[in-house]
Amino acid sequence: VVAAAVIGQPDEIRDEAVRHHPTILSVARFLARLDCLLNLAEVAAQNGYCRPQVLEDGAIRIEDGRHPVVEKMITGERFVPNTIEMDNESQQVLIITGPNMAGKSTVLRQIALSVIMAQMGSFVPARKAGIGIVDRIFTRVGALDNLSQGQSTFMVEMQETANILHNATERSLVIMDEIGRGTSTFDGLSIAWAVAEYLHDLHDVGVKTLFATHYHELRQKGVKTLFATHYHELTELAGRKPRVANLNIAVREWNDEIIFLRKLVPGGTNRSYGIQVARLAGIPAEVIARAKKILLSIENGEHGFAWPDRSPKTARSSPLQLDLFRPTENQVIEKLRELDISRTSPLEALNLLNRL
């Protein structure tokens, strides 16, 4: 109406727009909201999303959840949905293990995205979902550095972790992917273990009262945490902390090959299949063969490697660091079981005894 009345008169069009700007802005806001809701509805209808139930107990239960982007971008295989359940009683901290490329990071991200989508009023990519309200989602994923400020990848990782530990509440959701990998194995493992314990015990005030049930309620705090890791020792936390559970991404071995099943199953795993993944990435066959020999030497507890073009006298010999969680006695027993007494000379036996 305004344009028709003053067509050809730019100044008058401007003046009329200024005079009617409250109405124009109101219509624009309404159309923006309508456009957003229509897009959410269209995407939900086209992709089989479900309406999530809002859970007052803070739990997160997603059946056959999917990643809304990866399921559209994936080629050559179908997207495998996964079910996840988190609560504040028995499955508050989930330790997720499995090899690289198996899908751990995808599972972490799809859960975080489903929580965000549910809280913005959208349907979620799942068969069924019940999602509690969270105040914030904290993530420590990916690898990056800040060279301009002299910060290494590990330093940035620790700063992000520190921010999570200082600011997470019992209503937060924490996503941690491969924390501690930027430093030595045992330093990284120790940090990852301590961080997982801290998140489990966070806000655990431990004030004892006259009523056991009240005491139980006060002590059950902690933060809902998804913790993906290659440190398989962390799976022992499930036996030490009441609200830690283990999950792993299933794989199958076939003729020295690995098949990624992409399925999240209960329990932990103690293999990373790193050499098989390296071969899939195109590492030369001779490097893969050498890596297998070195891995076998380490698993057998040998103190040094027979490096090419070196005699045994000049071979590198640096004692391996003791396993942080396996009792030393078990290693001694394994060595003794491997010993063939009928073929061992007295001198060799003394040398073995000295090493043990």
LOGUMAR-471018 format. One record per atom (N, C-alpha, C): x negated, y negated, z. Coordinates in steps of 0.1 Angstrom, whole numbers, plus 5000, padded with zeros to 4 digits. Example, Ala and Ser with C-alpha at 12.3 -4.5 7.8 and 13.67 -1.06 7.14 Angstrom:
# residues 2
486850575078 487750455078 486850335078 487250225071 486350115071 487150005079 
***
This chain:
# residues 356
499250125000 500050005000 499149885000 498149885009 497249765009 496549744996 496049854990 495249844978 496249794967 497449844967 498349804956 498749664957 498749604969 499149474970 498149374966 496849414967 495849314965 494749364955 495249444946 494349504936 493549404928 492249424927 491449324920 490949214928 491249204941 490849104950 489949164961 488649174959 487749234969 487849174983 487849044983 487948974996 489249015004 490349014996 491549045003 491649185007 491049274999 491049415003 490249435016 489149365017 488349365029 489149315041 489749205039 490549145050 491649235055 492349295045 493449385048 492949515056 491749565051 491149675058 490749645073 490249525075 489949485088 491249475097 492249415091 493449395098 494149535102 493949635093 494549765096 493549865101 492449825105 491349915109 491750015120 492549975130 492950075140 493750195134 494650165125 495350265118 494550355109 493650295102 492750365093 491850455101 491250415112 490450495121 491150605127 492450585131 493250685137 493550795127 493850755114 494150855104 492850935101 491650865101 490450935098 490051035108 490250995121 490051095132 490951215131 492251185128 493151305127 492751395115 492351335104 491951415092 490751495095 489751435103 488551505106 488851625115 489651605125 490051715134 490751825126 491651785117 492451875109 491551955100 490551885094 489551945085 488752055092 488252015104 487452105112 488252235116 489552215121 490352325125 490752415113 490952355102 491352435090 490152515085 488952455086 487752535082 487452655092 487652625105 487552735115 488552845112 489752805109 490852905107 490552985094 490052915084 489852975071 488653075072 487653035079 486453125081 486853245089 487653225100 488153335108 488953435101 489853385092 490753475085 490053555074 489053485067 488353555057 487353655062 486853645074 485753725079 486153815090 487453825094 487853915104 487453875118 487453745121 487053705135 488253735144 487953735157 489053755167 489153635177 490353625183 490453525193 489953565206 488953495212 488353545224 489253505236 489153595246 489853575258 488853505268 489353395274 488553325284 488553395297 487353445302 487253525314 486853435326 487653435337 487353355348 486253405357 485853535355 484753585364 483453565358 483353495346 482053455340 481453565332 482053685330 481553795323 481553765308 480753835301 480653825286 480853975281 481953995274 482254135268 482554115253 481654155245 481854145230 481854285224 482954325218 482954455211 482754435196 481754515191 481454515177 481154365172 480354295180 479954165176 479054155164 479154045157 478254025145 477653895145 476653875137 475953745135 476653675123 477253565125 478153505114 477353465102 476053445103 475253405091 474553525085 473853605094 473053715089 473953815081 475253835086 476053935079 476453885065 476353755062 476553705049 475353705040 474153695047 472953675039 472253815037 472553915044 471854045044 472154105030 471054165025 471154235012 470554375013 471054475006 470454605006 470954695017 471654645026 472254725037 473354655043 474254735050 475354675057 474954625071 475654525075 475354465089 476054565099 475254605109 475654695120 476154615132 477454615135 477854545147 477454605160 477354525170 476954575183 477854525195 477954615205 478754575217 477854545228 478254435235 477454385246 478354355258 477854385270 478654355282 477754305293 478054185298 477254125308 478254075319 477754095332 478554045343 477654005354 478253975366 477453925377 477254035388 477654155385 477654265395 476554375391 476554415379 475654525376 474754505363 475254415354 474454395342 474354245339 473554185348 473354045347 472154005339 471054085341 469854075333 469654195324 469754185311 469554295302 468254295295 467454395298 466154415292 466254485279 465954425267 466154485254 464854515248 464554645245 463354685239 463654745225 462554765218 462654815204 461554765196 461254825184 460254775175 460554645168 459554585163 459754465154 460654505142 461454415138 462254435126 463554515129 463654565142 464754655145 466054575147 465954445151 467154365152 467354305166 466354305174 466454245188 466854095187 466154025179 466353875179 467753845173 468153925163 469553905158 470653925168 470454025177 471454055187 471453935197 470253885201 470253775210 470953655204 470653625192 471253505186 472753515184 473253635180 474653645177 475453635190 474953675201 475653665214 475753515218 474553445216 474553305219 475553225210 475553265197 476453195188 477953225191 478253345195 479653375199 480053305211 479253285221 479553205233 479853065229 478953005220 479152865216 480452855208 480652945199 481852935191 483152945199 483153035209 484253045218 484552925226 483552855230 483752735239 484052615230 483852615217 484252505209 485652525203 486352635207 487652665203 487852745190 486752805186 486752895174 487053035177 487553115168 487453255169 486053305167 485753425171 484353475171 484253595162 483053615156 482853735148 482653865156 483753925159 483754045167 485154115166 485254245170 486554315170 487354265181 486654245193 487354205205 486354135214 486754025221 485853955229 486553885241 485853895252 486153815264 484953745269 485053615269 483853535272 484153435283 483253435293 483453335304 482753205300 483153095308 482652965305 481252955310 480352905302 478952875306 478752725306 477852685315 477552535315 476452495305 475552585303 474452555293 473952695288 473352685276 472652805270 471252765268 470352835275 468852805274 468252915265 467352875256 466752975247 465252955247 464553065247 463053065245 462853175234 462953125221 462753215210 461853145200 461253225191 460453175181 459053145186 458153105177 456753075180 456352945173 455952845181 455552715175 454552655184 453852555178 452852485186 452952335184 452252255191 452252115190 450752065190 450152075178 448752055176 448451905179 449351815176 449051675177 448851635192 449451715201 449251685215 448351795222 447651875214 446751975219 447452085226 448652115222 449452225229 449552345221 449052455226 449052585218 450452645219 450552745211 451852825211 452252865225 451252925232 451552975245 451852865255 451252745253 451552635262 452952585260 453352575247 454752535244 455752635250 455352765248 456252875254 456452865269 455352835276 455352825290 456152695294 456052585287 456752465290 458252485289 458652555278 460052585276 460552685287 459752775291 460152875301 460352795315 459352705317 459452625330 460752545330 461152485319 462352415318 463552495321 463552625316 464652715319 464752745334 463552785340 463552825354 463952705363 463652585360 463952475368 465452425367 466052455355 467352395353 468552495351 468252625350 469352725348 470152735361 471452755360 472352775371 472952915370 473752945380 474353085380 475453095369 475852975363 476852985352 476152965338 474852965338 474152955325 473953085318 473653075305 473253195297 471853165292 470953265295 469553245292 469153355281 468553305270 468053395260 466553385259 465853495262 464353495262 463853605252 463053565243 462653655232 461053665232 460553775237 459153805236 458353705245 458753675256 457953585265 456653645269 455553575269 454253625274 453453675263 453853675250 453153745240 451953655235 451853525239 450853445235 449553445242 449453535252 448253555260 447853695261 446853735269 446353865270 447553955275 447354085272 448454185274 448954175289 447954185298 448354205312 448754065318 448153955314 448653825318 450153805313 450353835301 451753825295 452753915302 452354035304 453254125311 453554085325 452554035332 452753985346 453753865346 453553775336 454353655336 455853695332 455953785322 457353825318 458053895330 457353975337 457954055349 458353955359 457553855362 457853755373 459053665369 459053625356 460153545351 461453625352 461453745348 462653825348 463153845363 462253865372 462653875386 463253745391 462553635387 463053505392 464453475387 464753505375 466053475369 467053565376 466753695379 467653785387 467953725401 466953675407 467053635421 467453485423 467553415412 467753265413 469053235420 468953135429 470053095438 470553195447 469653295450 469953405460 469553345473 470553275480 470253205492 469953295504 470553415504 470153515514 470553475528 471653405530 472053365544 472853465550 472453525560 473153635567 474353585575 475453645574 476653605582 477153725590 478153695597 478753805605 479453905597 479853875585 480653955576 479754015565 479654145564 478854205553 479354165539 480654165537 481154125524 480753985520 480753895530 480353755527 478953755524 478153825531 476653835528 476453885514 477153985510 477054045497 477353935486 478353865489 478753765479 477753655478 477153615489 476153505489 474853545481 474553675482 473353715476 473453745461 474653765456 474753795442 474853665434 473753605431 473753495423 472953535410 471853475407 471053505395 471753445383 471153465371 471553405359 471753515348 472853505341 472953605330 471853585319 471153685317 469853675309 469753785299 469453755287 469153855277 467653845274 466853955277 465453945278 464854055268 464554005256 463954095246 462454105248 461854225247 460454235250 459854355244 458454355242 457754465238 456954525250 457054465261 456454515273 457354625279 457154745276 458054855280 458054875295 456954825302 456954845316 458054765323 458654665316 459754585322 460954665324 461054775317 462254865319 462354915333 461154915340 461254965354 461954875364 462254755359 462954655367 464354715370 464954785361 466254845363 466354925376 465254995380 465255075391 464854995404 464454875402 464054795414 465054675417 465854635407 466754525409 468154575406 469154535415 470454595413 471254545401 470954435395 471754375384 470954375371 469954465370 469154475357 469554605350 469754595337 470154715329 469254715317 468954835312 468154855300 468954885288 468554815276 469154855263 468054855253 468254935243 467154935232 467854945218 467154905208 467554915194 467155045189 468055135185 467755265181 467055275168 466055365167 465355395154 465255545154 464955595142 464755735140 463455755132 462755865135 461455895128 461756005118 461155985106 461356085096 460056095087 459356205088 458056215080 457156105082 456956065095 456055955098 456555825094 457755815090 458455685086 459455655097 459855525099 460855495108 462055435101 463255465106 464455425100 465155335111 465455215107 466055115117 467555135116 468155185128 469555205129 470355075133 469554975138 470254845141 471254855153 471254975160 472354995170 471754975184 472454895191 472154875205 472654985214 471755055221 472155175229 471655165243 472255225253 471755215267 470355285268 469655235278 468355285281 467155215275 465955245280 464855175275 464055265265 463055205259 462155285250 460755255254 459855345250 458455325253 457555325241 458155295230 457355295217 457655165209 456655115203 456854985195 456755015180 456255125176 456155155162 455355045154 454454985161 453754875154 452954915142 452355035142 451555075130 452455105118 453655165121 454555195110 455155065104 455354965113 455854835108 454754765100 453554775104 452354725096 452354785083 452554915082 452554975069 453654925060 454854905066 455954855058 455654715053 454854645060 454454505056 453454505045 452854615042 451854625031 450354625036 450154655048 448754665053 448054785045 446854765041 446154875033 446155005041 446155115033 446255245039 445055285048 443855235044 442655265052 442755195065 443355075066 443455005078 444455075087 445555125081 446555195089 445955325095 445155395087 444555525091 443555495103 442855385102 441855355112 442655315125 443655235123 444455195135 445055315142 445455415135 445955535141 444955605150 443655615144 442655675152 442355605165 442255465163 441955385175 443055395186 444355395181 445455415190 445355555197 445055655190 444855785196 443855785207 442655715204 441555705214 442055635226 442855535225 443355455236 444255545244 445255605237 446255695244 445555805251 444455855247 443755965253 442855915264 442855785267 442055735278 440555725276 440155735263 438655725260 438255585263 436955575267 436355445271 435855355260 435655425249 435055345237 435555405224 435255325214 435655375200 434455415193 434555515184 433455545175 433555455163 432955335164 433055235153 432155285141 432655255129 431855295117 430455245118 429555325112 428155295110 427455265124 427855335134 427255315147 427155455153 426055475160 425855605167 426555595180 426855715186 427555715199 426855635209 425455625209 424755555219 425055405218 425255355206 425455215204 426955175203 427855275204 429255245203 429755155214 430655075211 431254975221 431855055233 431555015245 432055095256 432454995267 433754955266 434354865276 435554935283 435454965296 436555035302 437854965300 438855045297 440254985295 440754945309 441554845309 442254795321 443254905326 443254935339 444155035344 445654995341 446455095338 447855075336 448455005349 449154895347 449654815358 450654885367 451454985361 452455045369 452355195370 451555255362 451455405363 450355435374 450655515384 449655555394 448355605388 447155565393 445955605388 445755765390 446355815400 446255965402 446756045390 447855995384 448356065372 447356065361 446655965359 445655965348 444556065351 444156075364 443056175368 443556315366 444856335369 445356475368 445456505353 445856415344 445856435330 444556475325 443456405329 442156435324 441656575329 442056615341 441656745346 442356855338 443656825335 444356925327 443756945313 443256845307 442656855294 441256925294 440656935306 439356995307 439357145304 438457185295 438257325293 437057375300 437257435312 436157475321 435157575314 435657665306 434857765300 433857705290 434157585285 433257525275 432557405281 432557385294 431957265300 430757305307 429657235304 428357255311 428357185325 427557235334 427457165347 427157015346 426356975336 425956835335 427256755330 427956815320 429156745315 430156735326 430256845334 431256835345 430856725355 429556715358 429156605367 429456465362 429156455348 429456325342 430956295342 431756395340 433256375340 433656335354 433156405364 433456375378 433056225382 431856185377 431456045379 432355945373 432855975361 433755885354 435155875362 435555995366 436855995374 436755925387 
***
